[in-house]
Amino acid sequence: MIQDPAQAPPVLAPPVRSPEAVRPAARAGLAALQAVVVGKDAQVRRAFAALLAGGHVLLEDLPGVGKTTLAKGLSRILGGSFQRVQGTNDLLPSDLLGVHLWDAKEQAFRFQPGPVFCQVLLLDELNRIGPKTQSAMLEAMVEGQVTLDRSTHKLPDPFFVIATQNPLDHAGTFPLPESQLDRFSCSLHLGYPDREAERRILKGEAGSERLDGLRPALDLDGWQLARAAVRAVRVSEAVMDYAERMVDRIRTGGGFCSTRAVKHWLGLAQAEAWLEGRDFITPDDLQATLADTMAHRGSLDDRRLSRTDRREHLARLVKELPVGWAG
């Protein structure tokens, strides 16, 4: 079932051409989003950092805790198009990617784009989608394009995926393969709001009712500048050495940690450093983003650990592994 929610045409943000002006505008957009998705500042910031780093986000949570509000809010801040696809076991690849239709007037096949052709795509209950349709998203999430019938179609840029996953013991779910999980730069858990935040939502002072007040923080060219600035954040040899030693520790302990995962980890750390106003990352940035980047990527030892156990295991690694050269 594909939903294309009615929304007002996005308000265009004023053009930003100066790299110095991009960061304050992005920070203002983050603050506005945190005022809508209340009580979850850390998770909203991490999702925002993933957007800046060019990654995608997996939300593992119960229904009704703000996942859709966060996705719609990010689309409003980005200023681009938004699509929501509800995962079902009979969803076909063409339902996501699109299809070539015969145009009798032109006597040729014409490509009809699917909902994946947008700036922000919410894949709700991704693990209710069958494996064949799940695999249809692999090329889109990594290469930003779709190949159908020997024709390649570029996706909008920026392209950002937020997917939700139900607990695996829920009926009608399919475990996500590691190749699919590895496409997500981080996994987040919103959880229930605290009492104060929930009261604000119930009174209409925050939450989905306040989405209409969000405006694009930057135009699309401005977001390109912001992403380029994030990629330019320096990673020193000493910090790279610490990252590589942490990766070795995860792998030798039986954990799955691909080179793509390491790039996602560094990208999130760069985005966090950039939001802090720095042009270099520190081991603190890497330590703060490690669990969100690695917790969803396969088992960390011979047991099939829960996400909570994985985060606790990663937190122990952070404490055990010295930051200095000795290891």
C-alpha positions, 0 to 999 in steps of 0.5 A: 500500500503506497500513500502519497500524503497531501501536503502544501507545496514546500516553501522555497528557502532563500538561496544560500551561496556562502559556505559560512552562512550554511552552518547557521542555517542548518543549525536553525533548521535542526533547532526548529525540528527539535521543537516539533519532535520534542523530548528526543533531541539526541535522536533528532540530531543524529538523524539530521547528521545522517542527512548531512552525511549522505546516509540513511536511517533505520528506526527500530521502534513501536508504532505511534512514537513519532517516526512519521513526524520525524520523517515528515519534519526532515522533509520540510526542513530539507524543502524537498518532496516526501513519499511514504510507502507502507510495507506489506508482504505483497509489495512489488519492486515496481511499486517502489521503483516505477514501471515502463508503460506503453504509450500508444500515442508515441508508440514507445515505452514511457517510464513512470517513476515510483515513489522512490523518486523523491527527496525523503522516502519513509519506508514504514515497516520495512521488514514486512516487505518481501526479500525481493522487493527489499533488494530492489532498494539496494542500488537506490540507497547506495548509488542514488539511481534505479536501473530498470529494463537496461535503463538507468534513472537518477534519483533526486539529490539529496535522496534520504531514506528513513525506514522503520522496522518492527520487532522480529517476533511480530507476525508477518515480518521478514528478517532484513539481510545484512546487505540491506542493514549495511545500507543504513548509516545508523539505527535509532530508537525513539521510545516513548516520550517523557511526561513533559514532552508527551503533555506538550504533544497532547496539548498540540504544542508539538508533534505532527500538528506543528509540522506546518510551521516548519520551513526549509532551512536551505535551498537544495543548492545550500544542502549540497554546500552543507554536505560538501562542507561535512565531507571536508571535515578533517580526519587526522591520522591519529584519529584514523588510527583509533578508528581502525583499531576499534574496527579491528576489535569489533571484527576479531570479536566476531562482529560484522563491520564492512568498509561501508560501515566504517565510512558511515561511522566517519561520515556521522562523526564528521557531521557531528563535528561540523554541527559543533562548529569544528573542521576536524573530528575527535575520538569523542565524535567517533565514540558518540556515534559508534553504537548508532552506526554499528548496533544493527550490523549483524551479530557481535558474537556467536549469540544473536544479540538484541540491539540493547545488548549490542549497544552495551557491548560497543560501550564496553569496547569504547571503555576498553580501547585506549584512545592513544597509540598504545592498544 
